[in-house]
Amino acid sequence: MADITVRPLRDDDAERVLAIYQAGLDAGNASFETTAPTWAAFDAAKLPEHRFVAVDGNDTVLGWIAVAPASTRAVYAGVVEHSVYVDPAAQGRGVARLLLDTLIASTEAAGIWTIQSGVFPDNAASLTLHERAGFRVIGVRERVGRHHGRWRDVVLLERRSPVVT
C-alpha cells in the first residue's frame, strides 16, 4: 500500500468517482440505486469536508468515500451516513480500509460522534471491513426494498466515536 495515498476529493475527480460508483452499482451488491447520480447531485448531497479519494502513484483514483448528513435536525448534527466504493481492479488491496480510517479521523476531528451505513447482508467484504473498523450491527431491516426484482434486507451499522463525547 506504499503507493496508495488518500487526499481530499476534488471536482476534477468527478468522472472517475462516478465511474467507480457505477461499477459498484453494476456489481449488484452495493446499493438499491442502479445508476450513479450526476456530479451536481453527488456534490450537493455529500459534505465537502469529509470526501476523500485513494490514489495510486499516478494520481489515478482507486476508490472514494464520502458522507451525507443523517438528518437536517440539529440534534443529529454529529451523525452522518457514509458510502465507500473501490474500483473492482483495486479491491483486496486495503483501499477501502485506508479510506475508512481517513474518514473516521476526519469526522472525529470535526466533532461527529456517529458514522452509520446500511449494507446488504450478502456483501460479506463490506461487513467484515466495517466490523474491523469498529462498526457494530445495530439491526437488520428485513425486506426493506426491491432491487432487481427481489426483496433485499439491509444490515444497519454504526460506529460511535470513543473520543467525541
LUMLO-183637 format. One line per 4 residues: number of its first residue (from 1); for each residue y, z, x of N, C-alpha, C, O. Coordinates in steps of 0.05 Angstrom, whole numbers. Layout:
! residues N
NUM) Y Z X Y Z X Y Z X Y Z X | ...;
***
This chain:
! residues 165
1) -24 0 16 0 0 0 25 0 17 47 2 6 | 23 -2 43 46 -1 60 65 -25 54 89 -22 59 | 54 -47 45 71 -70 39 82 -69 11 96 -88 3 | 77 -48 -5 87 -46 -32 108 -24 -33 104 -2 -25;
5) 132 -32 -44 153 -13 -48 163 -14 -77 156 -33 -91 | 178 6 -84 189 7 -111 219 7 -109 230 21 -92 | 232 -8 -126 261 -9 -127 269 -11 -156 253 -17 -174 | 295 -6 -162 304 -9 -189 301 -38 -199 304 -57 -184;
9) 294 -41 -224 291 -67 -237 319 -79 -240 338 -66 -248 | 321 -105 -233 347 -119 -235 344 -142 -255 322 -150 -262 | 367 -151 -264 367 -174 -284 353 -198 -272 340 -213 -287 | 355 -203 -246 342 -227 -235 312 -224 -233 298 -242 -225;
13) 301 -200 -241 272 -196 -243 261 -204 -270 237 -204 -275 | 279 -211 -288 272 -215 -316 248 -234 -320 229 -227 -334 | 249 -257 -308 227 -277 -313 200 -266 -304 180 -269 -318 | 199 -254 -281 174 -243 -270 165 -219 -287 141 -217 -293;
17) 183 -201 -294 176 -178 -311 164 -187 -337 144 -176 -346 | 177 -206 -350 167 -215 -376 141 -230 -374 124 -229 -392 | 137 -244 -352 111 -258 -347 88 -237 -344 67 -241 -354 | 94 -216 -329 74 -195 -325 69 -181 -352 46 -174 -359;
21) 89 -176 -367 87 -164 -393 69 -182 -411 50 -172 -424 | 74 -208 -411 58 -226 -428 29 -227 -419 11 -228 -435 | 24 -226 -393 -3 -226 -382 -18 -201 -392 -41 -202 -400 | -4 -178 -393 -16 -154 -403 -22 -156 -433 -43 -147 -442;
25) -4 -168 -448 -8 -172 -476 -31 -191 -481 -48 -187 -499 | -33 -212 -465 -54 -232 -468 -81 -221 -463 -101 -230 -474 | -83 -200 -446 -108 -188 -439 -119 -172 -463 -143 -167 -465 | -102 -165 -482 -110 -154 -508 -115 -124 -509 -124 -114 -529;
29) -108 -110 -487 -113 -81 -487 -89 -64 -481 -91 -41 -474 | -65 -76 -483 -41 -62 -474 -23 -53 -497 -10 -33 -494 | -22 -68 -518 -2 -63 -539 -10 -77 -565 -26 -96 -564 | 1 -68 -587 -1 -82 -612 15 -108 -611 9 -127 -626;
33) 35 -109 -594 51 -133 -592 34 -156 -581 15 -151 -567 | 41 -180 -588 26 -203 -578 44 -222 -561 34 -240 -547 | 70 -218 -564 89 -235 -549 110 -217 -536 121 -199 -549 | 115 -222 -511 136 -207 -497 163 -213 -510 167 -235 -520;
37) 181 -193 -510 207 -197 -522 224 -216 -505 217 -223 -483 | 247 -223 -515 267 -237 -499 278 -216 -479 274 -192 -482 | 290 -226 -458 302 -208 -439 324 -191 -452 326 -167 -446 | 340 -203 -470 361 -188 -483 349 -165 -499 360 -142 -499;
41) 327 -169 -513 314 -148 -529 302 -127 -510 305 -103 -515 | 289 -135 -489 278 -117 -470 300 -99 -458 298 -75 -457 | 321 -112 -448 343 -99 -435 356 -78 -454 363 -56 -445 | 359 -86 -479 372 -68 -498 355 -43 -505 365 -22 -512;
45) 328 -47 -504 310 -25 -512 304 -5 -490 296 18 -497 | 307 -12 -465 299 5 -443 323 19 -430 344 7 -427 | 320 44 -423 341 59 -410 345 48 -382 326 47 -366 | 369 39 -375 374 25 -349 368 42 -325 360 32 -304;
49) 372 69 -326 369 85 -303 339 92 -297 334 105 -276 | 321 84 -314 293 90 -309 276 65 -313 256 65 -327 | 283 43 -299 269 18 -299 264 11 -270 282 8 -254 | 238 7 -263 231 2 -235 211 -21 -233 196 -27 -252;
53) 211 -34 -210 191 -54 -204 178 -47 -177 191 -36 -160 | 152 -54 -175 138 -52 -150 139 -80 -138 133 -100 -152 | 146 -83 -113 148 -109 -100 132 -109 -74 128 -88 -61 | 123 -133 -66 110 -136 -40 131 -141 -19 155 -140 -24;
57) 122 -147 5 140 -152 28 158 -176 24 179 -178 38 | 151 -194 6 168 -217 0 186 -213 -24 199 -231 -34 | 187 -188 -34 203 -180 -58 192 -193 -83 207 -198 -102 | 167 -200 -83 154 -210 -107 146 -187 -125 133 -168 -116;
61) 154 -188 -150 148 -166 -169 119 -166 -175 107 -186 -184 | 106 -143 -171 77 -139 -176 72 -123 -202 51 -125 -213 | 92 -108 -210 90 -92 -235 116 -79 -241 135 -79 -225 | 117 -68 -265 142 -56 -274 136 -31 -291 114 -29 -302;
65) 156 -14 -293 154 10 -311 182 14 -322 202 10 -309 | 183 23 -347 209 28 -360 204 48 -383 182 52 -392 | 226 60 -391 225 79 -413 245 71 -435 265 58 -430 | 238 80 -459 256 78 -482 259 106 -493 241 123 -491;
69) 281 112 -506 284 138 -519 263 141 -541 257 122 -555 | 252 165 -543 232 170 -564 246 173 -591 234 168 -612 | 272 180 -591 287 184 -616 316 183 -609 325 186 -586 | 332 177 -629 361 178 -626 372 206 -632 396 211 -627;
73) 356 224 -641 365 251 -647 370 267 -621 354 265 -602 | 391 282 -621 399 296 -597 378 316 -587 375 319 -563 | 363 328 -605 343 347 -597 320 335 -580 306 348 -566 | 318 308 -582 297 294 -567 308 279 -543 295 260 -533;
77) 332 286 -534 345 272 -512 328 273 -487 331 255 -469 | 311 292 -484 294 295 -460 266 284 -464 248 292 -449 | 262 267 -484 236 256 -489 238 226 -489 254 214 -503 | 221 213 -472 221 184 -470 192 174 -473 173 188 -469;
81) 190 149 -481 164 135 -482 164 113 -461 183 98 -459 | 143 112 -445 143 93 -424 122 71 -428 103 74 -443 | 127 49 -413 108 27 -411 105 20 -382 125 21 -367 | 81 14 -374 76 5 -346 57 -19 -347 36 -18 -360;
85) 64 -40 -333 48 -65 -332 46 -74 -303 66 -73 -288 | 22 -83 -296 18 -93 -269 6 -121 -270 -11 -127 -287 | 15 -139 -253 4 -166 -252 -26 -164 -248 -35 -149 -231 | -41 -179 -263 -71 -178 -260 -80 -182 -231 -100 -170 -223;
89) -66 -198 -216 -74 -203 -188 -69 -179 -170 -80 -178 -148 | -52 -161 -179 -45 -137 -163 -59 -112 -173 -55 -90 -161 | -75 -113 -193 -88 -89 -204 -108 -78 -185 -121 -93 -169 | -112 -52 -185 -131 -39 -168 -119 -33 -140 -134 -24 -122;
93) -94 -36 -136 -81 -32 -110 -63 -7 -110 -49 -2 -91 | -63 8 -132 -46 32 -134 -18 26 -143 0 44 -142 | -12 2 -153 15 -5 -161 24 12 -185 46 22 -185 | 7 15 -205 14 30 -229 20 59 -222 39 71 -232;
97) 4 71 -204 9 99 -197 35 102 -181 49 121 -186 | 40 83 -164 66 84 -149 89 82 -168 109 97 -165 | 88 65 -188 109 62 -208 111 88 -225 133 97 -230 | 89 98 -233 89 122 -250 100 146 -235 116 162 -246;
101) 93 149 -209 104 171 -193 134 168 -190 149 188 -191 | 143 144 -186 172 139 -184 186 146 -210 208 158 -210 | 175 138 -232 186 144 -258 188 174 -263 208 184 -273 | 166 188 -257 166 217 -261 189 230 -245 203 247 -255;
105) 192 222 -220 213 234 -203 241 227 -215 258 244 -215 | 244 203 -224 270 194 -235 276 209 -261 299 218 -264 | 257 211 -278 263 225 -304 267 255 -300 284 266 -313 | 251 267 -283 256 296 -278 283 301 -266 296 320 -273;
109) 292 284 -247 318 287 -235 340 284 -256 362 295 -253 | 335 270 -278 354 266 -299 352 287 -321 366 286 -341 | 333 306 -318 330 327 -338 312 320 -361 312 334 -382 | 297 299 -359 278 291 -380 254 309 -378 242 310 -356;
113) 246 321 -399 224 341 -398 197 330 -408 176 342 -403 | 197 307 -423 172 297 -433 171 266 -431 190 253 -439 | 150 256 -419 144 227 -420 120 224 -437 100 237 -433 | 121 206 -456 98 202 -474 91 172 -474 106 155 -465;
117) 66 167 -483 57 140 -485 34 139 -505 21 159 -511 | 28 115 -515 5 110 -532 -12 89 -518 -2 68 -510 | -39 94 -516 -57 77 -502 -81 72 -519 -92 90 -532 | -90 47 -520 -115 41 -534 -138 56 -521 -139 57 -496;
121) -157 67 -536 -178 83 -525 -196 68 -505 -208 80 -487 | -198 41 -509 -216 26 -491 -201 17 -466 -213 2 -450 | -176 25 -462 -162 19 -437 -167 42 -417 -149 58 -412 | -191 43 -407 -200 65 -390 -183 68 -365 -178 90 -356;
125) -175 46 -353 -159 47 -329 -133 61 -334 -124 78 -318 | -120 55 -356 -95 68 -363 -98 97 -369 -82 114 -360 | -119 104 -383 -124 132 -390 -129 148 -364 -119 171 -361 | -145 137 -346 -150 151 -320 -124 154 -304 -119 175 -293;
129) -109 132 -302 -83 133 -288 -66 156 -298 -55 172 -283 | -63 158 -325 -46 178 -336 -57 206 -332 -42 225 -326 | -83 209 -335 -95 236 -330 -89 245 -302 -82 268 -297 | -93 227 -282 -88 234 -254 -59 240 -248 -53 254 -229;
133) -41 229 -265 -12 234 -261 -2 258 -277 22 263 -278 | -20 273 -289 -12 298 -302 -8 295 -332 3 314 -344 | -15 273 -344 -12 270 -373 -36 283 -386 -58 285 -374 | -32 291 -411 -54 302 -427 -55 288 -453 -35 278 -464;
137) -79 287 -464 -83 275 -491 -73 296 -511 -82 319 -511 | -56 287 -529 -46 305 -550 -58 298 -577 -54 312 -597 | -72 275 -578 -84 267 -604 -91 238 -604 -85 223 -586 | -105 231 -625 -113 203 -630 -103 195 -657 -110 208 -677;
141) -88 173 -659 -81 162 -685 -102 141 -691 -104 120 -679 | -118 148 -711 -141 131 -718 -132 108 -736 -116 111 -755 | -142 84 -729 -136 60 -746 -107 58 -753 -99 54 -776 | -90 62 -733 -61 63 -737 -49 35 -742 -28 32 -754;
145) -62 14 -732 -52 -13 -736 -73 -34 -731 -93 -29 -718 | -68 -58 -741 -86 -80 -737 -76 -97 -713 -53 -102 -710 | -96 -105 -697 -90 -120 -673 -111 -142 -670 -135 -136 -668 | -102 -167 -671 -121 -189 -671 -143 -187 -692 -166 -192 -687;
149) -134 -178 -716 -152 -177 -739 -170 -153 -741 -187 -151 -758 | -167 -133 -723 -183 -109 -725 -166 -84 -722 -145 -84 -709 | -175 -63 -735 -161 -37 -734 -164 -26 -706 -186 -27 -694 | -143 -14 -695 -144 -1 -669 -133 27 -671 -114 33 -686;
153) -146 45 -656 -136 72 -652 -117 72 -628 -117 53 -612 | -101 93 -627 -83 97 -604 -85 126 -595 -82 144 -611 | -90 129 -569 -91 156 -557 -62 163 -549 -49 148 -535 | -52 186 -559 -25 195 -553 -26 213 -528 -42 232 -528;
157) -10 207 -509 -9 221 -484 19 232 -479 39 220 -487 | 20 255 -465 47 265 -457 44 279 -430 23 289 -423 | 66 278 -416 69 294 -391 93 311 -394 116 301 -396 | 89 337 -394 112 356 -395 119 363 -367 101 370 -351;
161) 144 360 -360 153 366 -333 150 396 -327 158 413 -343 | 138 402 -304 137 430 -296 163 440 -283 166 464 -278 | 182 422 -278 206 430 -265 231 429 -283 251 443 -277 | 230 414 -304 252 413 -323 246 433 -345 227 430 -360;
165) 263 454 -347 258 475 -367 282 478 -385 281 495 -403;
***
